[in-house]
Amino acid sequence: MEEFEANDIAVVALSVDPHDQARETVERHGLTFPVLFGLDAQEMAQRIGAYINENAESPHLHATGFILDPQGEVAHSVYSSGPIGRLVARDTLSFVKHRK
């Protein structure tokens, strides 16, 4: 997070998890950035184009990542339908540094 902050990069996470599960995730991983919780999986899938696992007992979204430019426009996006090919911190930092 120090490198993100040093490069003026804000990090925000969105989650369909209810408050208690989101808080548990934040605490388990020591997250220091905002995590919005309780979002509707179906609505978020439609709004951002994320893949959704509808076969689960409770629908969940697959990892979807966006890098926004200073004007708030999508500069890069990553849509995952499984555990491979997710947007990771190292790649995000490299992308932003390259764009600067």
Buried (B, 14 or more C-beta within 10 A) or exposed (E): EEEBEEEEBEBEBBBBBEEEEBEEBBEEEEBEEEBEBEBEBEEBBEEBEBBBBEEEEEBBBBBBBBBBEEEEEEBBEBBBEEEEEBBEEEBBBEBBEEEE
